[in-house]
Amino acid sequence: MSRRDSLVAIERRIRRLVVRRGWHMLKADNPDKRVQTHGGYMLRDPETFTIVFGDAEYPYCADLNDIEEFLAGLDPVQKRR
């Protein structure tokens, strides 16, 4: 596995996409059994502290692929001038 395919590199790339939207990507500190099997991440709006994605079935239910698909389905982010 190359470095660009490592979990840390993928997490960093997706975090940059999330930040462009103005959100935070939260990672479970103390994952329970459900999170350890699938998931571990949520997206939060820092202004309102509402969860944008990743708490449908249980907190931190999204994995990196889920977040990437969610972001791909949104309108493109407008570039800042």
Backbone hydrogen bonds, N-H to C=O, Kabsch-Sander energy under -0.5 kcal/mol:
donor,donor_aa,acceptor,acceptor_aa,energy
5,D,2,S,-1.0
6,S,3,R,-1.4
10,I,6,S,-2.4
11,E,7,L,-2.7
12,R,8,V,-2.3
13,R,9,A,-2.2
14,I,10,I,-2.4
15,R,11,E,-2.4
16,R,12,R,-1.8
17,L,13,R,-1.5
18,V,14,I,-2.2
19,V,15,R,-2.5
20,R,16,R,-1.8
21,R,17,L,-0.8
21,R,18,V,-0.8
22,G,19,V,-1.4
23,W,18,V,-1.9
24,H,44,R,-2.7
26,L,24,H,-0.6
26,L,42,M,-3.1
28,A,40,G,-2.3
36,Q,32,D,-2.3
37,T,33,K,-1.5
38,H,34,R,-2.2
40,G,60,Y,-2.9
41,Y,62,A,-2.1
42,M,26,L,-1.9
43,L,53,F,-3.2
44,R,24,H,-2.5
45,D,50,T,-2.7
49,F,45,D,-2.1
52,V,43,L,-2.6
52,V,50,T,-0.5
53,F,43,L,-1.3
60,Y,54,G,-0.7
61,C,54,G,-2.2
61,C,58,Y,-0.9
62,A,41,Y,-1.4
62,A,54,G,-0.5
67,I,63,D,-2.1
68,E,64,L,-2.4
69,E,65,N,-2.4
70,F,66,D,-2.4
71,L,67,I,-2.6
72,A,68,E,-2.0
73,G,69,E,-1.4
74,L,71,L,-1.2
